[in-house]
């Protein structure tokens, strides 16, 4: 999916759930794009439309991914998409590794 399609998808979500969504920022588009770039825009749009028919709340990234792991390298995540607890523990405890974790 292209970043412009991610912005278009977020715009649709905001229009469908105007009371539950916030203003779309460039940062929001970048985060959602990083998490959904490997997905097809048309497939995601259909998922959002189906979600709108059954839910009072907007879909999360996880709702759109259907439990599939994100195949990108994200700090604090292992290569298979799981949370790297050693990374997050060091960052939150302010330990010696906290600077390395950022």
Secondary structure, 3 states (H helix, E strand, C coil): CCHHHHHHHHHHHHHHCCCCCCCCCHHHHHHHHHHHCCCCHHHHHHHHHHHHHHCCCCCCHHHHHCCCCCCCCCCCECCCCCECHHHHHHHHHCCCCHHHHC
